[in-house]
Amino acid sequence: MNTGKEGETGMDLVERYLKALAAQLPKDSRDDIVAELRDEIMDRLEALEARLSRAPSDDEVEALLREVGHPLTVAARYRSGPQALIGPELYPWWMFGVKVGLSVMACVTLVGLAVRVLVGDVYVGQAIGQGIASLFSGAVTIIGLLTVAGFVLERQEKKPDFIAKWRVKDLGLFELGGDFDADQWGQRLARGDWSSPKAKPGADVRKSAEMSPVARAVASAIGWTVVLMWWTGLLQVAPIRPEELAGVVDGVDYGRILADMVSAAYWPVALFAACRVGFDLMRAASGGNVRVTALGDLAFGIAAAWGLLWVWFWSALSPLIWVGTVTEFVERVRVLIGRSGEDVGGVATILMVVVVWAFAAEAVRVVRAAARLVVGR
């Protein structure tokens, strides 16, 4: 056997190859696998030597070992368990989660930027630039976290029920998500077609949006995780920093009001979002029992309604939006509709309407959840 430039013989190269390979193998079967591969390599070397009628050079030995395969690749054939970060069965779920997460993140970004523009913290042009930067960094964070979750799930012997025991009722969510096809939009833009795809009729949209409690729970858990990370500052997507806001609109310092409200509501909102994520994951894993789902919706609806009552009666915003009667409410709305550019107080009236509308929506949700809890469907 020839000697290489560093003084290594062909057998030295083989032994070095086998040592690198052995380091990647499971300890309990390492010796047997290395012995089997050594015999295979030696048989190939003997055949090569017989064909050349001489001892192969070190370059020829290296070429033969490359044919056998890189130690990492060869060792992977002998390892049990998944051989991919996220396997083909789980990958579509990972991609779906990415779409939901990025969609929620985009909405959160718009809300945060709208607040900062409203209170005069940034100009519209600055908001657009900051929004693009925030979306990029936030997308990296969300995709990374979902990849870690997919990596863990891929290596579980028993997959969650919403993956292994899916139902046709769950598929409406994925049909609805199909309207946001990145490939289709890319092809349309490449053709210079900037028009929107033909919208579905209202009945078709409602039908597509129908989904089982399990499908709703998966999407809700992802969405609330994004919201929780944004609220706590873990996801730097257009964060609201009250201490930096000093905007005055209609003679009112909304920056100070926002700072007071965020300070008072920080931990309750964080706890609400964390509990929501935990509940959604629990009901997704358990198959989405109707009464359990209804009980959770009832509890979270009451909590959200109580939060809105706090905003109405006791928060720093209360003096601006509170009215004692329906007549006063209607009068303020009428004044808002008929106001001219010189009039003031429009922002406060808009916020008043938003709080009332949100409370009414939560009240309806609580009633519907109570009905499902009683009826069981």
C-alpha positions as CSV (number, residue, x, y, z in Angstrom):
1,M,0.0,0.0,0.0
2,N,1.4,3.4,-1.0
3,T,2.3,6.1,1.5
4,G,0.6,9.5,1.2
5,K,2.1,13.0,1.6
6,E,1.6,13.0,5.3
7,G,3.0,9.5,5.7
8,E,-0.4,7.8,5.8
9,T,-0.9,4.5,4.1
10,G,-4.1,3.4,2.4
11,M,-4.9,1.4,5.6
12,D,-4.4,4.4,7.7
13,L,-6.9,6.3,5.6
14,V,-9.4,3.4,6.0
15,E,-9.0,3.4,9.8
16,R,-9.4,7.2,10.0
17,Y,-12.6,6.9,7.9
18,L,-13.9,4.1,10.2
19,K,-13.1,6.1,13.4
20,A,-15.0,9.2,12.0
21,L,-17.9,6.9,11.1
22,A,-17.9,5.1,14.5
23,A,-18.2,8.5,16.3
24,Q,-21.6,9.0,14.6
25,L,-23.0,5.5,15.4
26,P,-25.1,4.4,18.3
27,K,-22.9,3.0,21.1
28,D,-24.8,-0.3,21.5
29,S,-24.3,-1.3,17.8
30,R,-21.1,0.6,16.9
31,D,-18.6,-2.3,17.0
32,D,-20.8,-4.6,14.9
33,I,-21.5,-1.9,12.2
34,V,-17.8,-0.9,12.0
35,A,-16.7,-4.5,11.6
36,E,-19.3,-5.0,8.9
37,L,-18.2,-1.9,7.0
38,R,-14.5,-2.8,7.5
39,D,-15.1,-6.1,5.8
40,E,-17.0,-4.4,2.9
41,I,-14.2,-1.8,2.4
42,M,-11.5,-4.4,2.5
43,D,-13.3,-6.5,-0.1
44,R,-13.5,-3.5,-2.3
45,L,-9.8,-2.7,-1.8
46,E,-8.8,-6.3,-2.7
47,A,-11.0,-6.1,-5.9
48,L,-9.4,-2.7,-6.8
49,E,-5.9,-4.1,-6.2
50,A,-6.6,-7.1,-8.4
51,R,-8.0,-4.9,-11.2
52,L,-4.9,-2.6,-11.0
53,S,-2.4,-5.4,-10.5
54,R,-0.7,-3.2,-7.9
55,A,-1.4,-1.6,-4.6
56,P,-3.8,1.4,-4.9
57,S,-2.4,4.8,-4.2
58,D,-3.8,6.9,-1.4
59,D,-5.7,9.0,-3.9
60,E,-7.4,5.9,-5.3
61,V,-8.2,4.7,-1.7
62,E,-9.8,8.1,-1.0
63,A,-11.8,7.8,-4.2
64,L,-13.0,4.4,-3.1
65,L,-14.0,5.7,0.3
66,R,-16.0,8.5,-1.3
67,E,-17.9,5.9,-3.2
68,V,-18.8,4.2,0.1
69,G,-20.1,7.6,1.3
70,H,-19.4,10.4,3.8
71,P,-19.3,9.1,7.4
72,L,-22.3,11.3,8.3
73,T,-24.4,9.9,5.5
74,V,-23.4,6.3,6.0
75,A,-24.1,6.6,9.8
76,A,-27.5,8.0,9.2
77,R,-28.6,4.7,7.5
78,Y,-28.0,2.9,10.8
79,R,-29.7,5.4,13.1
80,S,-33.3,4.8,14.2
81,G,-35.8,7.6,14.3
82,P,-36.5,10.6,11.9
83,Q,-33.8,11.5,9.5
84,A,-35.1,15.0,8.8
85,L,-35.6,18.1,10.8
86,I,-39.3,18.1,9.9
87,G,-40.6,15.0,8.0
88,P,-43.0,15.0,5.0
89,E,-46.0,14.1,7.2
90,L,-45.5,17.1,9.5
91,Y,-44.2,19.6,7.0
92,P,-47.6,20.7,5.7
93,W,-48.7,21.4,9.2
94,W,-45.5,23.4,9.8
95,M,-46.1,25.4,6.6
96,F,-49.8,26.0,7.7
97,G,-48.5,27.2,11.1
98,V,-46.1,29.6,9.4
99,K,-48.9,31.1,7.3
100,V,-51.1,31.6,10.4
101,G,-48.3,33.0,12.5
102,L,-47.1,35.4,9.8
103,S,-50.7,36.6,9.2
104,V,-51.3,37.3,12.9
105,M,-47.9,39.0,13.1
106,A,-48.8,41.3,10.1
107,C,-52.0,42.3,11.9
108,V,-50.2,43.0,15.2
109,T,-47.6,45.1,13.3
110,L,-50.4,47.2,11.7
111,V,-52.1,47.7,15.1
112,G,-48.8,48.8,16.7
113,L,-47.8,51.1,13.9
114,A,-51.3,52.6,13.8
115,V,-51.1,53.4,17.5
116,R,-47.7,55.1,17.1
117,V,-48.9,57.1,14.1
118,L,-52.1,58.1,15.9
119,V,-50.3,59.5,19.0
120,G,-47.7,61.2,16.8
121,D,-44.7,59.1,17.7
122,V,-43.7,58.5,14.1
123,Y,-44.7,59.8,10.7
124,V,-46.4,57.5,8.2
125,G,-43.2,57.1,6.1
126,Q,-41.2,56.2,9.1
127,A,-43.9,53.7,10.2
128,I,-43.8,51.9,6.8
129,G,-40.0,51.6,7.0
130,Q,-40.1,50.3,10.6
131,G,-42.9,48.0,9.7
132,I,-40.9,46.3,7.0
133,A,-37.9,45.9,9.3
134,S,-40.1,44.5,12.1
135,L,-41.9,42.1,9.8
136,F,-38.5,40.6,8.7
137,S,-37.1,40.2,12.2
138,G,-40.5,38.9,13.5
139,A,-40.8,36.4,10.6
140,V,-37.4,34.9,11.5
141,T,-38.5,34.5,15.1
142,I,-41.8,32.9,14.3
143,I,-40.4,30.5,11.7
144,G,-37.6,29.6,14.1
145,L,-40.0,28.8,17.0
146,L,-42.3,26.8,14.8
147,T,-39.3,24.8,13.5
148,V,-38.3,24.0,17.0
149,A,-41.8,22.8,17.8
150,G,-41.9,20.8,14.6
151,F,-38.5,19.2,15.5
152,V,-39.9,18.1,18.8
153,L,-43.2,16.8,17.4
154,E,-41.4,14.9,14.7
155,R,-39.5,12.9,17.3
156,Q,-42.5,12.0,19.4
157,E,-43.6,8.3,19.1
158,K,-47.3,9.3,19.3
159,K,-48.3,12.3,17.2
160,P,-51.1,14.6,18.5
161,D,-54.6,13.6,17.6
162,F,-55.2,16.6,15.4
163,I,-52.4,15.2,13.1
164,A,-52.9,11.5,13.4
165,K,-56.8,11.4,13.7
166,W,-57.8,14.3,11.4
167,R,-61.4,14.7,10.3
168,V,-63.0,16.0,7.1
169,K,-64.7,18.7,9.2
170,D,-61.3,20.2,9.9
171,L,-60.5,20.7,6.2
172,G,-62.5,24.0,5.8
173,L,-59.7,25.9,7.4
174,F,-57.1,24.6,4.9
175,E,-59.4,25.4,2.0
176,L,-59.7,29.0,3.3
177,G,-55.9,29.2,3.6
178,G,-55.6,28.1,0.0
179,D,-56.7,31.5,-1.1
180,F,-53.3,32.9,0.1
181,D,-51.2,30.8,-2.3
182,A,-47.7,32.4,-2.6
183,D,-46.9,30.5,-5.8
184,Q,-50.1,31.8,-7.5
185,W,-49.5,35.4,-6.4
186,G,-45.8,35.1,-7.6
187,Q,-47.0,33.9,-11.1
188,R,-49.6,36.7,-11.3
189,L,-47.0,39.4,-10.4
190,A,-44.5,38.0,-12.9
191,R,-47.1,38.4,-15.6
192,G,-47.7,42.0,-14.5
193,D,-51.2,41.1,-13.3
194,W,-51.8,43.2,-10.2
195,S,-55.5,42.5,-9.9
196,S,-56.9,40.5,-7.1
197,P,-58.1,36.9,-7.7
198,K,-61.8,36.5,-8.2
199,A,-63.4,36.5,-4.8
200,K,-65.6,33.7,-3.7
201,P,-69.3,34.4,-3.1
202,G,-70.2,35.1,0.5
203,A,-71.9,31.6,1.0
204,D,-68.7,29.9,-0.3
205,V,-66.5,31.9,2.1
206,R,-68.7,31.0,5.0
207,K,-68.7,27.4,4.0
208,S,-64.9,27.4,3.7
209,A,-64.5,29.0,7.1
210,E,-66.4,26.3,8.9
211,M,-64.0,24.2,11.0
212,S,-64.1,21.8,13.9
213,P,-63.0,22.9,17.4
214,V,-59.7,21.1,16.8
215,A,-58.8,23.1,13.7
216,R,-59.9,26.3,15.5
217,A,-57.7,25.5,18.5
218,V,-54.6,25.0,16.4
219,A,-55.0,28.3,14.6
220,S,-55.9,30.1,17.8
221,A,-52.9,28.7,19.8
222,I,-50.5,30.0,17.1
223,G,-52.2,33.4,16.9
224,W,-52.3,33.9,20.7
225,T,-48.7,32.8,21.0
226,V,-47.7,35.6,18.5
227,V,-49.8,38.1,20.5
228,L,-48.2,37.0,23.8
229,M,-44.7,37.3,22.4
230,W,-45.4,40.8,21.0
231,W,-47.1,42.0,24.2
232,T,-44.2,40.8,26.4
233,G,-41.6,42.2,24.0
234,L,-40.1,38.8,23.0
235,L,-41.2,39.5,19.5
236,Q,-39.9,42.9,18.4
237,V,-42.6,43.6,15.8
238,A,-43.6,47.3,16.0
239,P,-43.7,47.2,19.8
240,I,-45.7,49.8,21.8
241,R,-43.3,51.6,24.1
242,P,-45.5,53.9,26.1
243,E,-42.5,55.8,27.5
244,E,-41.6,56.9,24.0
245,L,-45.1,58.1,23.1
246,A,-45.9,61.7,23.6
247,G,-48.4,62.4,21.0
248,V,-51.2,64.9,21.6
249,V,-54.4,64.6,19.6
250,D,-57.4,67.0,20.0
251,G,-55.6,68.4,23.0
252,V,-55.3,65.0,24.8
253,D,-52.0,63.3,25.6
254,Y,-52.8,59.8,24.4
255,G,-49.2,58.8,24.9
256,R,-49.5,59.3,28.6
257,I,-52.9,57.6,28.7
258,L,-51.6,54.6,26.8
259,A,-48.6,54.4,29.1
260,D,-50.9,54.3,32.2
261,M,-53.2,51.6,30.6
262,V,-50.3,49.4,29.5
263,S,-48.7,49.6,33.0
264,A,-52.0,48.6,34.7
265,A,-53.0,45.9,32.2
266,Y,-49.6,44.4,31.4
267,W,-49.7,41.3,33.6
268,P,-53.5,40.6,33.3
269,V,-53.2,40.7,29.5
270,A,-50.0,38.5,29.6
271,L,-51.8,36.0,31.9
272,F,-54.9,36.0,29.7
273,A,-52.9,35.3,26.5
274,A,-50.8,32.6,28.2
275,C,-53.9,30.8,29.6
276,R,-55.5,31.1,26.1
277,V,-52.5,29.4,24.5
278,G,-52.5,26.6,27.1
279,F,-56.2,26.0,26.8
280,D,-56.1,25.9,23.0
281,L,-53.2,23.4,23.0
282,M,-55.1,21.3,25.5
283,R,-58.3,21.2,23.5
284,A,-56.4,20.5,20.3
285,A,-54.6,17.6,21.9
286,S,-57.8,16.2,23.4
287,G,-59.8,16.3,20.2
288,G,-61.8,19.4,20.9
289,N,-64.6,18.3,23.2
290,V,-67.6,20.5,22.6
291,R,-68.4,21.2,26.2
292,V,-64.8,21.8,27.2
293,T,-64.4,24.2,24.4
294,A,-67.6,26.0,25.3
295,L,-66.5,26.2,29.0
296,G,-63.2,27.8,28.0
297,D,-64.9,30.2,25.5
298,L,-67.3,31.2,28.3
299,A,-64.5,31.9,30.8
300,F,-62.3,33.8,28.3
301,G,-65.3,35.7,27.1
302,I,-66.2,36.8,30.6
303,A,-62.6,37.8,31.3
304,A,-62.4,39.8,28.0
305,A,-65.7,41.5,28.8
306,W,-64.5,42.4,32.3
307,G,-61.3,43.9,30.8
308,L,-63.5,46.1,28.5
309,L,-65.6,47.2,31.5
310,W,-62.3,48.2,33.2
311,V,-61.4,50.3,30.1
312,W,-64.9,51.9,30.2
313,F,-65.2,52.7,34.0
314,W,-61.7,52.7,35.6
315,S,-58.9,53.1,33.1
316,A,-57.1,56.3,32.2
317,L,-59.2,56.4,29.0
318,S,-62.5,56.3,30.9
319,P,-62.9,60.1,31.4
320,L,-62.8,60.5,27.6
321,I,-65.1,57.7,26.5
322,W,-67.6,57.2,29.4
323,V,-71.2,58.1,28.8
324,G,-74.0,57.5,31.2
325,T,-76.9,56.9,28.9
326,V,-77.7,55.6,25.4
327,T,-78.9,59.1,24.5
328,E,-75.5,60.6,25.2
329,F,-73.8,57.8,23.2
330,V,-76.0,58.4,20.2
331,E,-75.4,62.2,20.5
332,R,-71.7,61.8,20.5
333,V,-71.8,59.5,17.4
334,R,-74.1,62.0,15.7
335,V,-71.6,64.8,16.4
336,L,-68.7,62.7,15.1
337,I,-70.5,62.0,11.8
338,G,-71.3,65.7,11.3
339,R,-68.1,67.2,12.6
340,S,-66.0,69.5,10.5
341,G,-62.2,69.6,10.3
342,E,-61.9,72.2,13.0
343,D,-63.9,70.3,15.6
344,V,-62.1,68.3,18.3
345,G,-62.9,65.1,20.2
346,G,-63.2,62.7,17.2
347,V,-60.6,60.3,18.4
348,A,-62.2,59.9,21.8
349,T,-65.6,59.2,20.2
350,I,-64.1,56.6,17.9
351,L,-62.5,54.8,20.8
352,M,-65.8,55.0,22.6
353,V,-67.5,53.2,19.7
354,V,-64.8,50.6,19.5
355,V,-65.0,49.7,23.2
356,V,-68.8,49.5,23.1
357,W,-68.7,47.3,19.9
358,A,-66.0,45.0,21.4
359,F,-68.0,44.6,24.6
360,A,-71.2,43.7,22.6
361,A,-69.2,41.2,20.6
362,E,-67.9,39.6,23.8
363,A,-71.4,39.5,25.3
364,V,-72.7,37.6,22.2
365,R,-69.7,35.2,22.4
366,V,-70.5,34.5,26.1
367,V,-74.2,33.8,25.3
368,R,-73.3,31.5,22.5
369,A,-70.7,29.7,24.6
370,A,-73.3,29.2,27.4
371,A,-75.7,27.8,24.9
372,R,-73.2,25.3,23.5
373,L,-72.3,24.3,27.1
374,V,-75.9,23.5,27.8
375,V,-76.8,21.8,24.5
376,G,-73.5,20.1,24.0
377,R,-73.1,20.9,20.3
